[in-house]
Amino acid sequence: MDAWKYTLLFQNIEDRHSWFFCFDKTFKKQTIPYWFIDWWCFYGHIEEILPPSIIEAFDTFTKHTEPLGLCPTMLSFFIHCKLSRIMYWDYEIEETPQTIPSLRRQFWTKWWNKYDLSKCTSKTILISLE
């Protein structure tokens, strides 16, 4: 299971450390594997990077849906709305006076700016939940 958690830490063939994530239109929330939920909880989405209209849609989604057991509500929302995001990482040297310098990965997640915000609004959420 941990192999999946660390798969995306490899450098791709373009010597880049970024990954574009989106959910397929046929993806069903009932089939989320546990390794993915674990991965999402560790590397998942950060609410602070969401545009205000998406945060409003998320609030609407939260008020009108029941939580799914082990599935975080934000993950459920991303699947429901087929939202996309970009995760990237790079190396950094961590140095403090008390320790030996160490190499570690620094992770970032950012909103995919090409997403059509009109697809995920409070109105479209309410229509899709009917």
Protein Blocks (a to p, Z undefined) as FASTA:
>chain_A
ZZmmmmmmpccfkopabdcddddfkbcfklccfklmmmmmmmmccfklpcfklmmmmmmm
mmmcccehjlcfklmmmmmnopacdddddddddddfkbccdddddddddddfkbcfklmc
fklmmmmmZZ
